[in-house]
Amino acid sequence: MKALLISMSLLVMSFSSFAEDITENQLQSYIKALPAVTNWSQNQPELKNVDLGSMLSGSEATNTSSMMGFLDQIKQHELYTEFAGLTEQYGFTPEQLIAVGSEVSMAYLANLKGSLSSENQKRVDQAVTGLQSFGASSANSGTRSLAGALEGAKSSTNVNEGNVSLVKEYMPQLKQLFAMLQ
């Protein structure tokens, strides 16, 4: 369970725009993109110290700086254009892929939370807070508006209900995907 919670935190790899509606098409594209993005990162010698698959699957503890560092690292190694080409195949810029991932992660955690023990519910709240603080800290990078950052920092329960409902329909696929990435 702990690995799943950590993995959800990383899915966050996102410069989140909190409480933003995601579409079913975005969710489907995101589900398709995750294995390709993970595979791409594993095949980059310059990223040998970044195991995106482990980060996404939760086998590696991550924090805000390491998640922000992923895009910084691909930019540093001049891989951003290549990464952008990959994400564009799924209809996203790298930042959009990350933003959708954050929304999916928070909605996924909200769906899991109801069936958990009180201790694990606290862990979910911590993970959502981490996602939101990541989004707030990324506002300085110009990827989010100040208003969005403030809204996101308000509450650890600020999860878009439309996203929760949409993600609920895809829970079996998402559980399978996250298990595959572990």
N, C-alpha and C positions, 0 to 999 in steps of 0.2 A: 504494500500500500504506500509506504514511504517513497519507494522508487517511482511509483506512478505520480504521486504528488509533486515530486521534484521534476519529473519529466514534464508535467503540465506547466510548471514554472518556466521551463525553458522554451517550451513551445512559444512561449511569450516572446521569444526572440524578437519582440516586437516593440516598435515605437507606437504604442497603443494610442488609439483615439477612443477614449472610453465612452461607453454607452452609444457607440455607433452601430447602426444596423448593418449586419452583413446579409448578403443575399444567398439564396440556395446555390446559385452558380458560383459565387465566391467560395463557399464552403466546399463544394465539390472540387473546384480547381485547387484549393488548398490541400485537400486530401490527396489529390493526384501529385501535387508538387513536392510534398514532404519527402517521399522516397528518393526522388530525383535530386533534390537539393542535398540530402544526406550523402548520396552516392557521389555527387559532384565534389563535395568537400573532402571526401575520403580519397579522391583521386588527385588532389592538389598537393604536391610536395611542399609547397610554401605553407600549407596549413597543417603540417604533420603534428603540430602541438595542439591543434583544435580538433577534437573528436566530436563533430556536430552530432553524429549518430548517438553517442553516449549522452551528450547534453540533452538531446531530444527525448531519449528513452529514460532518462533519470538515473543512469548509472554513474553520473558524475555530478557532484554538488556544484551548483552554479550560483552566481550572484549577478547583480545588475551590471557591474563593470565588465564581467566576462561576456555577457550577452551583447553589450554595446561594443565590446572589443571585437566581436566577430566581423561586423561590417567594417570597422576601422582596419582590421587586419587584411581583409580582402582588398580594401582600398590601398593600403600600404604596399601590398604585393602586386598592385596593378591588375587585380583579378576582378575588379568591380564590373567592368564592361562585360566580361565573360559571364559572371554571375547574373548580371542584369539580363543578358541574352537568354539565359536559362529560365529565369523567373518570368520573362515576357512570354515564353512559350505557354505559360499557364495563365496569362492575362494580368500579371502583376509587375510592378517595379519591385526591387528588393524591399524597399520600405513598406510598400503596400502588403507584400507577402507577410512581413513581420507584423504589421498592424492587424491584419485578418487573423493571424496566428494568436495574437494576444486575445482578441475577442473570442475566438474559438476556445482557447484555454480557459478563460474565465467562465464561459457558459458551460463548458465540460465539467469544470470543478463544481459549479452550482448544481448541475444535475447529479453529480456524485454525492454531494454533501448530504442530501436528505436521508440516505441509507447508511450513514456512517455513525460510529460511536461519537460521543461528545469530544473525546480526545482528538479523533481524526477530523472532526468538524473544525476544531481549532487550527489544525494543520492546514486545512483547506483555506480558512480565513487568512492565515499567514501567507499562503501561496498567492492568494488573490491580492493581498496587500502588496506583496512583492511585485506582482505584475503591474499594479497601479503605480507603485513608486518608480518602477522602471520607466513607465510611460511618462511620468512627471519629470524624471531626470532627463529624458531624451528631448524634452521640450527645448532645452538649451541648444540642441542640435538643429533646431529649426524644422523638425519633422512634425511638430504638434503645435497647436495654438496655445497661448497662455490660458485661455478660457478652458480648453480641454484638459490641460494639466491640472488646473485648480479643481475642476469637476472630478477628475479621476482621483485626486488626493483626498477628497472629502470623506469617502467611506469605503470600507473593504467589502461592502455588500452592494456596491453600485454596479450591478451586472444587468445589461440590457435584457429585459424579459423576452423580447422577440428572438434574440439570439439564443437564449436558454431553450425556448420552444423548438427552434430550428435545429439546434445541436442535439436535442433529445431524440429527434428522428434519426440521427446519424450515430447515436451512441455505439451500436454494435460495430460499425465500421471503424469508428475512432478508437475503440478499445483494441480492436485487432491491429490497427495501424501502430498504436503506441506500443503494443506488445512486440510487434515486429521490429521496431526501432530500438528496443532494449537490448 
